[in-house]
Amino acid sequence: MERITVLGATGSIGVSTLDVLARHPERYQVYALTASTSWQQLAEQVRAHRPRFAVLSDATAAQALREALADADCDTEVLAGEQALVDVAAAGEVDTVMAAIVGAAGLLPTFAAVESGKKVLLANKEVLVMAGGLFMAEARRSGAQILPIDSEHNAIFQCLPLQKALAAGCELAELGVRKILLTASGGPFRSTPVAELAGVTPVQACAHPNWDMGQKISVDSATMMNKGLELIEACWLFNCTPDDIEVLIHPQSVIHSMVEYVDGSVLAQLGNPDMRTPIAHALGWPERVASGVPALDMVAAARLDFSAPDYERFPCLLLAEQAASMGLTAPAVLNAANEVAVAAFLQGDLAFTDIAEVNKRVLLAAQLTEPVDLDVVQLADAKARQHARRLIDAGLV
């Protein structure tokens, strides 16, 4: 039995992970489930999966969960706080950690899992965006196995040579790779007149045409910041530079990414837009396990379209590419500013088009440093958040 901790169990990735795990009770055992404040949903998951631990970031929510489980027929211990998250990620009994906490909040528990040499299913791209160099170096030191869950990075992983795909420090040229083709749906506004984007509402921005995702990642998809963060993530995962990656708009979301080789071959991974596919791939790797996803109907898919991204429509993508080239703490700064800006937009305090403006101003004003440890990264993150909040609160965008 493979024992698994799911960080971020109540989010869309966490829910999909538990769906896949439930299909293989003879193979997987849930060790711990974590959430931020969603104790009601976590209570339902605890009753269904009977983990040893349930962890909530918020102490009040944790107490509510304890009371809700008082008459439950399970021995789950309820814990609270960041240290508890770290503990269940690094526990010696755990074999695999699904890192699905959204945003910078997932940095410490995910890093703890890597330090402990776990098999880490990485759905939290912000960890690599913020501290990619530290993260990958620690994985090499500890022997942790990093398997990407983002559909695009999982597709790239599947299209690279099996034995060399995980080789630490292996460069694309050594694999005969010319280019990585990172696909993007373009979100709900890929054809909306640019002049109308300022009036976009949170409801509209969260209505992704292909994927069922949480609010934050849905907005990031709409601005294409998500694709920019994925580009930074890919640089760390596959030991390449932004120049090695080309972003393509592919509205059908059938091809999840491609790898172009020097001999002219292009390998693509195709599938229905359902996150259970990459989750099942990573859980079972190097074997294959059933995911519950219906087979792709190529006749129904009918056509596959591609186009280059429009930077006037998607300035956040350009900012992410620039941050990737700048290096140092630039990606961490951009990610922090974006989290604050997206939260403000969802609360109705910022226009959709001003998300990019906040990100740009914070990035250009930041004093970048070498991210030599997590303290430096977290300090850069905190300063960027403060700057973004000042801009928004003062109405300077």
N, C-alpha and C positions, 0 to 999 in steps of 0.2 A: 504493500500500500504506500503510495506516494502522499506525503502529508503536505498540505498546502495552506498558506496564509494568503488571504485576499485583502489587500489594502485598498479601501474604497469600494466596499462590497455593495453599497446601495446605488452607486452610479451605473451608467449604462454598460460600461465594460465589466464591472463587478457582477451585475445581474446576468450578463451573457456568459461570464465565466462559470457562475454557479449552475446555469442551465446545462453547459457542456459537462461539468463535473457530475451532475446528477445522472447523466446518461451512462456513466461508467463507475458505479458504486464499488465494483470489484477492484478498481484500479486506483481510485483517488479517495482520500479522506481529508475533510476540511479541519484544519487545526485552529485557525483563528479568522474571524471576520471583523473588519473595522469600518467605521464611518465617522463622519464629523458630528452631526447633530440629529440625523434621521433615525431616532431610536425606534419609532413604530415599525418602519420597514425592516430595520435590523432585527427586531423581535421576531418578525415573521420568518426571516432567514435563519435565525438561531433555532427556532422550532423545527424548521425543515431539515437543517443540515447538522445540528447538534455539535457545534465546534467546542473545543476545550475552552477557548477564550473569545469574548466579544469586547471590542474596544471602541470607545467613543472619544473624540477629542474634547468634547464638552462635558464637564463633571455633572452638571445638572441633568443633561440628557442621559448620562450613564446611570444616575440614580433612578430616573424614570424607567430605564430599561430593566434595572434590577427588580423594580416593583412589578413591572409587566410580566417578568419571567418567574415570579415567586411561586406560581403554581404549575410551572412548566415541568414536563417529565424529561429534564436534561440537567446535566451537571456543569453547565457553562458558567465560567467565572467572568463577571463583568468588570472591566478595568477602564480607567480614564486618563487622558493626558498624552502629551507627546512622547514621554519616555515609555509609556506602555505600548505605543505604536512601534517604537524602535525595538522594544523587547520581543514582541511577537514576530517581527520581521527577522530578527537575528537568532531566535530560539534554536537550540541545538536539535530539537525534535523535528524541525521544519526542513523539508527537502526543497520546496519550490515556493517562491513568493510572486504573486501577481501584483505588480506595482501599478495600481490604477487610481491613485489619489490625484485629483486634478490640481495642476499648478505647483507653485513653489512649496506648498504644504507637504508635498510628497518627498522633498529632498532628503531629509534626515532618515526617515524609515527605509527609503529605498537604498540609500548609501549604506545603512546598517546591514541590509540584506547582502549587498555586494561585499562588504568587509568580512562577512561571515561565510563567504564562499558558496552562496546559494545558487540554485538555478533561478534566475530572475527573468520573469516575463514582463518586459518593459513596455507599459502603456503610457507612462508619464514622460512625455518628451521633454518637459521642462527641466528634468534632472540633467539631461545631457546639454540642453541649451544653457543652463546656468553654470554647470561644472563638468563639462564633458571630459576635459583632460584629466581631472582628478578621478572621475568616475571610471574611465577606461583603464587608467593606471592601476587603480585599486582592484579592478576585476582581474587584471593580469597577475597582480601580486597574490590575490586570494584564491585564484582559480575559479572564480564565479563564472557561470555560463550566462551570457546575456542573449536573450532571444527576443527580437522585436515583435510587438503586437500591433502597432499602427499598421493598417492594411498595406500602406505603401512600402514601408520598410520590411515588413514580412514578405511582401512580393519580391523585393530586391534580394532579400536573403535566399528565397527559394530559387531565384534565377542565377545565383552565383554558384560556382563549383562547390559541391557539398563539403569536401574535406578542407578546402581552403577558405570557405566563407567565414569561419570563426578564427582563422589564424591571426594572432595578435601582431599588429604592425605590418600585415601583408598589404601591399599597395595594389591599386586596381590594375596598373600596368603589368604586374606579375601574374595577374589572372587573365591577361589578354583582353581586358575591358577598355573600351574607348570612352564610354559615357554611361551615366545613369540617367534614365528618363523617368522623372518623378511626376506622376499624373495628379491632376486636381479636377474636381467636378466643376469648379467655378462658382459653386454655391447658388443661392437663389437670385443673385443680382448680376449674373454674367451678361445679360442682355438688356438690363435696365438702363435707360439713359442716365449718363453720369450726373446730369443736372438734377435728377430726381432723388439721388442717393441721400442728400442731406435730410430728407423728410422720412427716411426709413424708420419704422418702429421696431421695438424689441420683438414683438410677435412676428413681424415679417422676417426679421433677421434670423430668428430661431427656427423658421420653417424650411429646413433643408430639403431639397427635392429628392435626395436619394438615401440619406443616412438618418437613423434615429439616434440622436446624440443629446448630451446635456446642453444647457443654455450657453455656457462659456465657450465651449468648443464649437457650437453652432455659429455664434457670432464671429469667432476667429475664422471659421470657414467662409463666412460671408465677406469678410474683409481680406481673406486669403493670408492673414497673419499665420493661420494654422499651417499653411503650406510653407511659409517662410521659416517657421520653427522646425518643421519637418526637414527642410533643407539643412539647417544647422545640425539637427539630430543625425541625418544621414552622413554628414561629414565626419562625425565622431564614430559612428557605428562601422562605417566602411572605409575609414582612413583615407579620405579624399578631401578635395577643396571645392568651394562653390563653382569653380570653373569646370569641374568634372560632372556637374549636375545640370540638366536642362528640365525646366518645369513646363509641362504641357497641360492645357485645358482639355479634359476629356469628360464631357457632360454625362455620359451614360454610366460612369463608374463601374464598368465591367472589367477593363484592364486596370489593375491596381498599381502597377509600375512595370518598367522594362529595363533591361540591361543590354546595351549595345556593345558588341565585341569587335575587335580589330579586323576580323575576317569578313565583316559585314553582317553577321548574324545578329538578330535582335530577339532575345528571349523575353516573353511576357508571361505574367501570372494573371489568369482570368478567374472570375467568380462573381456570384451574386453579391451585392453590397450588404453583407451581413458580417458583423465582427466575430461571430462564432467561428468563422472559417480560420482566420489567423490565430485565434485563441486555441482552437483545437490543434492546429498545426504545431504551435509552440509547446502545448502541453504534452503532445505525444512524441515530439521530435527526438530521435530521427525516424520514429515510426509514424504511422498515420492512424488517427482515431476519428470516429464518427462525430460530427458537429451538430447534426440536426438541420443543416442548411440544405434547402432543395437544390437539385442539380441545375446548373446553368443551361437554360434553353437558348442555344445559339440561333435558332430560327426566329424565336421571339425577339431576341436582341437585335437582329436584323442589320444594324449598322453601327459603326464605331467612328465617332468624329473627334478631331483634334485641332487645336489652334494654339497660338502663342498667347501668353497672358498680356493684358493691357495694363501697364503700370499707372496710367492715369486713373483707371477704374480701381486698381488694387495697389495703392501706394504702400500699404503695409508689407506687401511681398518684397518690394524694392528695399524698404528699410531693413528687413531681415537679411536680405542678401548683403547689404552694406555692413550690417553688424557682424555677419559671418566673416567678411573680409577684414574688418577692423580687428577682430579677435579681442584678446584681453578680457575685460569684464563687459564688453559691449553687448553680447547676447543676453547676459544676466540683467543688465540695465533695461534693455528693450523688453524683455519678458515681464519684468516688474511693472514698468510703465503701462504695458498693455493690459495686465491683469487689473490694474486700478481703473484704466480708461474703460474697459469692457464692463466692469462692475458699475461704473457711473452711468454708462449708456443703458444698461439693463434697469437701473433705478430711475431712469428718465432725467438724469442730471447732465447728460452730454449728448450732442447730436452724433449720429452714426459716422459722418465724415470727419468729425473732430477726434475720433479715436486715433486716426493716423497722425493728426496734428499734435496731439499730446505725446504720442510715441516719438515723433520726430524731434520735438523740442527737448524732451528729456534725454534722448540719446545724444544729441549734439552738444548739450550742456554738461554731460557727465565727465568727470575726471576718471579716465580708465586706468586700471592697474592690472598687474599680473595676478591671476587667480591662483595663488600658491597654496591656499587651503580653504576650507569651507567658511571660516570666519571672514575672510576677504570677500568671498562670494555673497555671503549674507549681509555684509555691510553695504556692498554695492546695491544689492536688492533693496535694502531698507531706505537708502538715500534716494534711489530712483522712485520708490513709492511715495516718499514725502514730497518730492518735487512734482510728481504727477498730481497729487492731491492738492498742492498749493495752486497749480495752474487751473485745475477744475473749480476749486472753491472760490478762487478770485475771478472766475469768468474770463480768463485770459485767452481762451480759445473759442 
